[in-house]
Amino acid sequence: MAEILFVRKIPIDVFYWRRASRILPAFWIFIGGMFVASILRPRFQVSVLDVVSALTFTINFRSYESISGVLAHIWSLCVEEHAYLLLGLVAVIHRRFTISVLLVLAAVTITCVLNGAVQTFIFDRDYNEVYWRSDVRMASVFMSAVLYLYLKDIRTIPPMLPIIAGVSGCLLIVWPGVPDPIKYSIGTLSLALALVTISCTWSSVTKLSSHPALTYFGIWSFSLYLRQQPFTLIQRWHSKPLLLITLVMVSLMSFYFLERPARRFLNWHYKHHPRTLSFKLLAARRSF
């Protein structure tokens, strides 16, 4: 997203439309399906408040105990969307005024990290009260953006760096007893560093990371992400392999028969909309 907004500088409206066409059709289908399923199967217990807070991307500011289990994972999507809104705002300001993007993004990152540390160590709040919230967890997105913009033109990055950073980040995240503020500051920083420098490591590693199996998994990952929570709740009724196969099949069917056609239709409609065309012509005239 940092490259799209601050290097390639695509139009802000195009940026938001593409994100909306990728996320919203699949998201609306999932939320609607879960609400209907909760009526037919009360065990899911999806309330109207759950639906409203999910559709408005505010579910991560509610108490964890009050949210239906099948929608509990939506907190991370809320963080992502809030980060995109703020990144877009920074991009708009940057294109109209002279500001240091790195300085602004770094300030947001540091503020979010400090906010999490204060709420954890001083106010003694638990994980779900602190690290579900966008005003803390957005540090992950902004940290990656800062590192990418800072390191994108540096050609002398040691090939071992992304490997060390990735292993260190994983250990800090999963190791028992590591305080949350350390996990989501140093741990996240290590993972972000590994991500933005992975292209500078040995060709065998980059070839492995771009394997078609991983590429397709990345393409399908959002569909899998949306539907994994309901399957987790019913795992005691069936074997785990069967649940995994069913999850993958349902997600792929949704992706290829609902989500991708909807995305293509929306992007085609936007591309050929008269207002969009007029804006493109106006921008072309101004460029001459």
matplotlib code that plots the C-alpha trace (Angstrom):
import matplotlib.pyplot as plt

x = [0.0, 2.9, 4.2, 0.8, 0.0, 3.5, 5.6, 3.3, 0.8, -2.3, -5.5, -7.0, -10.5, -9.0, -7.2, -10.3, -12.5, -10.2, -10.0, -13.7, -14.3, -11.9, -13.2, -16.8, -18.6, -17.0, -17.5, -21.1, -21.8, -20.1, -21.9, -25.3, -24.6, -23.7, -26.7, -29.0, -27.1, -27.6, -31.4, -31.4, -28.8, -29.0, -25.7, -23.9, -25.7, -25.1, -27.1, -28.2, -25.5, -22.9, -24.0, -24.1, -20.7, -19.1, -20.5, -19.3, -15.9, -16.3, -16.5, -12.9, -13.9, -16.5, -15.9, -14.7, -17.2, -20.1, -19.2, -20.4, -17.7, -18.2, -17.4, -14.6, -11.9, -13.3, -11.3, -8.2, -10.1, -11.3, -7.6, -6.7, -9.5, -8.8, -5.1, -6.1, -8.3, -5.5, -2.8, -5.1, -5.5, -1.8, -1.4, -4.0, -2.2, 1.2, 0.0, -1.3, 1.2, 4.9, 5.1, 7.6, 5.6, 8.2, 8.0, 4.2, 4.0, 6.8, 4.9, 1.7, 3.6, 5.3, 2.1, 0.3, 3.1, 3.3, -0.5, -0.4, 2.4, 0.7, -2.6, -0.9, 1.7, 0.0, -3.8, -3.2, -5.6, -5.5, -4.8, -8.4, -8.9, -5.7, -4.5, -7.8, -8.1, -7.0, -5.4, -2.8, -2.6, -2.3, 1.3, 1.9, 0.7, 2.4, 5.7, 5.8, 5.1, 7.9, 10.5, 9.5, 9.8, 13.0, 14.7, 13.3, 16.3, 19.0, 20.9, 23.4, 21.1, 22.7, 20.9, 20.9, 19.0, 15.4, 16.0, 17.3, 14.5, 11.8, 12.9, 13.4, 9.9, 8.2, 10.0, 9.0, 5.4, 4.9, 7.3, 5.3, 5.8, 6.9, 4.9, 2.4, 4.0, 7.3, 5.5, 3.8, 6.7, 10.0, 8.3, 6.2, 9.2, 11.3, 8.5, 8.0, 11.7, 11.8, 8.8, 10.2, 13.7, 12.8, 13.6, 17.2, 17.9, 19.3, 17.5, 16.6, 14.6, 12.8, 12.0, 10.5, 8.5, 7.1, 6.1, 2.7, 1.3, 2.0, 0.9, -2.5, -2.8, -2.3, -5.0, -7.4, -6.3, -9.0, -11.8, -10.2, -9.8, -13.4, -14.7, -12.3, -14.0, -17.3, -15.4, -13.3, -16.4, -17.7, -14.4, -15.5, -18.3, -16.1, -12.6, -10.2, -9.0, -12.7, -13.3, -10.2, -11.2, -14.7, -13.4, -11.1, -13.9, -16.5, -13.9, -12.8, -16.4, -17.2, -14.0, -14.5, -18.3, -19.2, -16.3, -14.2, -17.1, -18.4, -15.0, -14.6, -18.1, -17.5, -14.1, -15.4, -18.4, -16.1, -13.6, -16.4, -18.5, -19.0, -17.8, -14.6, -13.9, -14.5, -12.0, -9.5, -9.9, -9.6, -6.4, -5.0, -5.7, -4.0, -0.9, -0.2]
y = [0.0, 2.3, 1.7, 2.3, 5.5, 7.1, 5.8, 5.0, 7.7, 6.2, 8.4, 8.2, 7.4, 4.5, 3.2, 3.2, 1.7, -1.2, -1.9, -1.7, -4.0, -6.6, -6.6, -5.5, -8.1, -11.0, -9.3, -8.6, -12.1, -13.5, -11.3, -11.9, -15.6, -15.7, -13.7, -16.1, -19.1, -17.6, -17.6, -21.2, -22.3, -20.2, -21.6, -19.0, -16.1, -13.3, -10.3, -7.2, -5.2, -7.7, -7.2, -3.4, -3.1, -5.5, -3.7, -0.3, -1.8, -0.8, -4.3, -4.1, -1.3, -3.5, -5.8, -9.2, -11.1, -9.4, -10.4, -13.5, -16.1, -16.4, -12.7, -12.4, -12.4, -9.4, -7.2, -7.6, -6.5, -3.4, -2.5, -3.0, -0.8, 2.0, 1.9, 2.3, 5.2, 7.0, 6.1, 7.6, 10.7, 11.1, 10.6, 13.3, 15.8, 14.8, 15.5, 18.9, 20.1, 19.7, 17.2, 14.4, 11.2, 9.2, 11.5, 11.5, 7.7, 7.2, 9.5, 7.5, 4.2, 5.4, 6.9, 3.5, 1.5, 3.9, 3.8, 0.0, 0.0, 2.6, 0.7, -2.6, -1.6, 1.4, 0.7, -3.1, -3.9, -7.4, -8.3, -8.0, -4.6, -3.2, -5.1, -5.4, -1.7, 0.2, 3.0, 0.4, -2.3, 0.0, 0.3, -3.0, -1.5, 1.9, 0.3, -1.7, 1.4, 3.3, 0.6, 0.1, 3.8, 4.1, 1.0, 0.8, 2.6, 0.9, -1.7, -2.9, -4.9, -8.1, -11.2, -12.8, -9.8, -10.9, -14.4, -13.3, -10.7, -13.2, -15.9, -13.3, -11.8, -15.3, -16.2, -13.0, -13.4, -17.0, -17.4, -17.8, -15.1, -12.3, -9.2, -8.0, -4.5, -6.3, -8.7, -5.9, -3.5, -5.3, -8.5, -6.7, -4.6, -7.7, -9.3, -6.0, -5.8, -9.3, -8.6, -5.4, -6.8, -10.3, -9.4, -8.7, -12.2, -15.2, -16.1, -19.6, -18.0, -15.5, -18.2, -20.3, -17.3, -16.7, -20.4, -20.7, -22.6, -19.6, -17.2, -18.9, -19.2, -15.4, -14.9, -17.1, -16.0, -13.3, -15.8, -18.4, -15.7, -14.7, -18.2, -19.9, -18.8, -20.6, -23.8, -23.4, -23.3, -26.6, -28.5, -30.8, -32.2, -33.4, -34.5, -31.6, -32.8, -32.9, -29.4, -28.1, -29.6, -28.2, -24.8, -24.7, -25.9, -23.4, -20.5, -21.4, -21.6, -18.3, -16.7, -18.0, -17.8, -14.8, -12.6, -12.4, -11.9, -9.1, -7.5, -7.5, -6.1, -3.3, -2.4, -2.5, -0.3, 2.2, 2.2, 3.0, 5.3, 8.7, 10.6, 8.5, 9.1, 12.9, 13.0, 11.1, 13.5, 16.5, 15.1, 14.4, 18.0, 19.4, 17.3, 19.0]
z = [0.0, 0.7, -2.9, -4.4, -2.5, -2.1, -5.0, -7.9, -6.5, -8.1, -7.8, -4.3, -5.6, -7.6, -4.6, -2.4, -5.1, -5.7, -2.0, -1.7, -4.7, -3.3, 0.3, 0.5, -1.8, 0.0, 3.4, 2.8, 1.6, 4.7, 7.2, 5.6, 5.6, 9.2, 10.2, 8.3, 9.8, 13.3, 12.7, 11.5, 14.1, 17.2, 18.4, 16.3, 18.2, 15.7, 17.0, 15.0, 16.9, 15.8, 12.2, 12.4, 14.2, 11.7, 8.6, 10.0, 10.9, 14.6, 16.1, 17.4, 19.7, 21.5, 24.4, 23.3, 25.5, 23.8, 20.2, 18.5, 18.1, 14.3, 13.9, 16.5, 13.8, 12.0, 14.5, 12.3, 9.1, 11.0, 11.8, 8.2, 6.9, 9.4, 8.4, 4.7, 5.5, 7.4, 4.8, 2.1, 4.2, 4.5, 0.8, 0.0, 2.3, 0.9, -2.7, -1.8, 0.7, 1.4, 4.2, 5.1, 4.6, 6.5, 9.5, 9.6, 9.3, 11.9, 14.3, 13.9, 14.4, 17.6, 19.0, 18.5, 20.1, 23.1, 23.4, 23.6, 26.2, 28.4, 28.3, 29.1, 31.8, 33.4, 33.1, 33.3, 30.4, 28.8, 25.2, 23.9, 25.5, 23.9, 20.8, 19.1, 18.8, 15.7, 17.7, 18.9, 16.3, 13.3, 14.2, 12.3, 9.0, 9.4, 10.6, 7.4, 5.3, 7.1, 6.5, 2.9, 2.0, 3.9, 2.5, -1.0, -2.7, -0.5, -2.6, 0.0, 2.3, 3.6, 2.2, 5.7, 7.2, 6.1, 7.3, 10.8, 11.0, 10.1, 12.5, 15.3, 14.7, 14.7, 18.0, 19.7, 18.6, 19.5, 22.5, 25.8, 28.3, 26.0, 27.0, 24.4, 24.0, 23.1, 20.7, 18.8, 18.7, 18.4, 17.1, 14.6, 13.5, 12.9, 10.7, 8.8, 8.2, 6.8, 4.6, 3.0, 2.5, 1.3, -2.3, -1.3, 0.0, -1.9, -5.2, -3.8, -1.0, -3.2, -5.7, -2.9, -1.6, -5.1, -5.6, -7.4, -4.4, -2.1, -4.8, -5.1, -1.3, -1.2, -3.8, -1.8, 1.6, 2.2, 1.4, 3.7, 6.4, 6.3, 6.7, 9.1, 12.3, 11.9, 11.0, 14.1, 16.3, 15.0, 15.0, 17.8, 15.7, 12.8, 12.1, 11.5, 8.0, 6.9, 8.3, 6.5, 3.2, 3.5, 4.5, 1.4, -0.9, 0.4, 0.2, -3.4, -4.6, -3.0, -4.5, -8.1, -8.4, -6.3, -5.2, -8.3, -10.7, -8.4, -8.2, -12.0, -12.5, -10.0, -11.5, -15.1, -14.1, -12.4, -15.2, -17.8, -15.6, -17.4, -14.3, -14.1, -17.8, -17.4, -14.5, -16.6, -19.5, -17.2, -15.7, -19.2, -20.2, -17.1, -17.8, -21.1]

ax = plt.figure().add_subplot(projection="3d")
ax.plot(x, y, z, "-o")
ax.set_aspect("equal")
plt.show()
